[in-house]
């Protein structure tokens, strides 16, 4: 199981990589498998999506 610090670093690293993608480009979880476990990556992406939705209600 990952500690909170490790989970945050997975989220931060995924966020950095996503920011470098062209806007609107789809991606899969497999792109981030080297950053953590499949579960950690899935949760990190879900958190990023939820954060984006909460800051931009028009995108829902």
VOPAGU-2260 file (C-alpha; in pm, 1 decimal, decimal comma):
REM VOPAGU-2260
SITE   aa  ch    i         X         Y         Z
SITE  UNK   A    0       0,0       0,0       0,0
SITE  UNK   A    1     128,5     347,9     -85,8
SITE  UNK   A    2     170,1     611,1     180,9
SITE  UNK   A    3       2,2     950,6     146,1
SITE  UNK   A    4     330,1    1108,2      30,5
SITE  UNK   A    5     374,7     848,9    -242,7
SITE  UNK   A    6      13,8     883,1    -357,9
SITE  UNK   A    7      51,5    1260,6    -379,0
SITE  UNK   A    8     368,7    1227,6    -579,4
SITE  UNK   A    9     194,5     990,7    -821,7
SITE  UNK   A   10     -84,9    1246,8    -862,9
SITE  UNK   A   11     161,6    1531,0    -908,9
SITE  UNK   A   12     364,8    1341,0   -1166,8
SITE  UNK   A   13      53,6    1242,5   -1360,7
SITE  UNK   A   14     -73,1    1601,2   -1351,8
SITE  UNK   A   15     258,1    1724,6   -1492,8
SITE  UNK   A   16     247,4    1473,0   -1777,3
SITE  UNK   A   17    -117,1    1549,4   -1858,2
SITE  UNK   A   18     -40,8    1922,8   -1872,7
SITE  UNK   A   19     218,7    1852,2   -2142,8
SITE  UNK   A   20     -35,4    1676,2   -2365,1
SITE  UNK   A   21    -216,1    1875,5   -2633,6
SITE  UNK   A   22    -552,4    1995,4   -2502,1
SITE  UNK   A   23    -824,9    1741,6   -2571,2
SITE  UNK   A   24    -589,7    1453,5   -2650,3
SITE  UNK   A   25    -721,2    1128,7   -2504,2
SITE  UNK   A   26    -493,1     906,8   -2299,3
SITE  UNK   A   27    -512,5     579,2   -2114,3
SITE  UNK   A   28    -396,3     467,0   -1773,9
SITE  UNK   A   29    -127,4     257,1   -1944,8
SITE  UNK   A   30      59,0     578,3   -2029,3
SITE  UNK   A   31     131,5     622,2   -1656,3
SITE  UNK   A   32     203,5     265,2   -1544,6
SITE  UNK   A   33     563,8     346,6   -1458,8
SITE  UNK   A   34     454,2     599,3   -1196,4
SITE  UNK   A   35     282,3     361,0    -955,7
SITE  UNK   A   36      49,8      68,1    -924,5
SITE  UNK   A   37    -252,0      43,6   -1153,3
SITE  UNK   A   38    -474,7     120,9    -856,2
SITE  UNK   A   39    -272,0     428,4    -752,3
SITE  UNK   A   40    -268,3     560,3   -1108,1
SITE  UNK   A   41    -643,9     502,5   -1149,6
SITE  UNK   A   42    -721,6     684,1    -825,9
SITE  UNK   A   43    -488,6     971,8    -910,8
SITE  UNK   A   44    -652,6    1021,4   -1251,1
SITE  UNK   A   45    -999,8    1002,9   -1095,4
SITE  UNK   A   46    -899,2    1271,3    -843,7
SITE  UNK   A   47    -764,4    1494,6   -1120,7
SITE  UNK   A   48   -1085,7    1454,8   -1322,6
SITE  UNK   A   49   -1301,7    1531,7   -1018,1
SITE  UNK   A   50   -1088,7    1835,1    -933,7
SITE  UNK   A   51   -1123,3    1962,6   -1291,2
SITE  UNK   A   52   -1500,7    1914,1   -1283,3
SITE  UNK   A   53   -1535,0    2097,4    -952,6
SITE  UNK   A   54   -1333,9    2396,2   -1078,4
SITE  UNK   A   55   -1505,6    2409,4   -1418,9
SITE  UNK   A   56   -1877,7    2331,4   -1380,7
SITE  UNK   A   57   -1945,0    2424,6   -1745,6
SITE  UNK   A   58   -1751,3    2117,7   -1860,8
SITE  UNK   A   59   -1998,9    1874,7   -1703,3
